[in-house]
Amino acid sequence: MKIANLILILGLMMSFSSKASLITFSSDSSSYSTGDLIELEVFINKANPAIDFLEIVWEFDSSLFEFEMLTITDSVFDNSYFDDAFASGDELLLQLGLFADWDSFLGTSFTLGTFSFIALEDGVSSPELLLTEVLAQNIDFEEINAKAVPAPSSLAIFCIAGIVLVRTRMI
């Protein structure tokens, strides 16, 4: 009986997928010199289709990098009513307002655009952005989860059902 429980628990643990971040980055190089332009491509991953307004705040080392600008893709520009990114001290703030049905055109995972930074020292790698705050609102200004909630996998459902069956037989 203990082996059956162990197998069911292991199956359940393997069925849960790891959660990727809402926003991921890809840099154009691994090392920069003073004055170099650093470009971080910004990707939105599995965003909640109910998002109307999104605000994200990151911390970064402003002694090593100066934020220059955000350049958004044409497809995001065509499906948004507002986009802005700016630095205030050690914080980088992104604000994005999306039209209704944006997910019909962009999908829930898409390339947002490019953050541009300027290296302030030699030998630095791309900026590390530490997520500090995420605010997502629907069209009624209600806060919502920024990520789409995934459906449970079939294996997880079967594992839970198996555990319940094993437990009821033991009683």
Residue pairs with C-beta under 8 A, 6 or more apart in sequence:
1 166
1 170
4 166
5 163
5 166
8 159
8 162
8 163
8 166
9 159
9 163
11 155
11 158
11 159
11 162
12 155
12 156
12 159
12 160
12 163
14 155
15 153
15 155
15 156
15 159
16 153
16 156
17 150
17 153
19 147
20 45
20 46
21 45
21 131
22 44
22 45
22 46
22 47
22 56
22 134
22 146
22 147
23 42
23 43
23 44
23 45
23 56
23 112
23 131
24 42
24 43
24 45
25 40
25 41
25 42
25 43
25 115
25 126
25 129
26 40
26 41
26 43
27 38
27 39
27 40
27 41
27 125
27 126
28 38
28 39
28 40
28 41
28 126
29 36
29 38
29 126
30 125
30 126
31 123
31 124
31 125
32 38
32 119
32 122
32 123
32 124
32 125
32 126
33 119
33 122
33 123
34 119
34 120
34 121
34 122
35 118
35 119
36 118
36 119
37 68
37 116
37 117
37 118
38 65
38 116
38 117
38 118
38 119
38 126
38 127
39 114
39 115
39 116
39 117
40 114
40 115
40 116
40 117
40 126
40 127
40 129
41 111
41 113
41 114
42 70
42 111
42 112
42 113
42 114
42 115
43 109
43 110
43 111
43 112
44 108
44 109
44 110
44 111
44 112
45 109
45 147
46 108
46 109
46 147
46 148
46 150
47 54
47 103
47 108
47 109
47 146
47 147
47 148
48 108
48 136
48 144
48 145
48 146
48 147
48 148
48 149
49 102
49 103
49 108
49 148
50 138
50 139
50 144
51 98
51 102
51 136
51 137
51 138
51 144
51 146
52 97
52 98
52 100
52 137
52 138
52 139
53 82
53 95
53 96
53 97
53 98
53 135
53 136
53 137
53 141
54 94
54 95
54 96
54 97
54 98
54 134
54 135
54 136
54 137
54 146
55 93
55 94
55 95
55 96
55 133
55 134
55 135
55 136
56 93
56 94
56 131
56 133
56 134
56 135
57 91
57 92
57 93
57 94
57 131
57 132
57 133
57 134
58 91
58 92
58 94
58 129
58 130
58 131
58 132
59 90
59 91
59 92
59 129
59 130
59 132
60 67
60 87
60 90
60 91
60 92
60 127
60 128
60 129
60 130
61 90
61 127
61 128
62 87
62 89
62 90
63 120
64 119
64 120
64 121
64 124
64 127
65 117
65 118
65 119
65 120
65 124
65 127
66 87
66 117
66 118
66 120
67 85
67 86
67 87
67 92
67 115
67 116
67 117
68 116
68 117
68 118
69 85
69 115
69 116
70 83
70 84
70 85
70 94
70 113
70 114
70 115
70 116
71 113
71 114
71 116
72 80
72 83
72 112
72 113
73 110
73 111
73 112
73 113
75 105
75 106
75 110
76 83
76 96
76 106
76 110
76 111
76 112
76 113
77 83
78 105
79 98
79 99
79 102
79 105
79 106
80 96
80 97
80 98
80 99
80 102
81 97
81 98
81 99
82 95
82 96
82 97
83 95
83 96
83 97
84 93
84 94
84 95
85 92
85 93
85 94
85 95
85 115
86 92
86 93
87 93
91 132
92 115
92 129
96 112
100 139
108 148
117 126
117 127
134 146
135 143
136 143
136 144
136 145
136 146
137 143
137 144
138 144
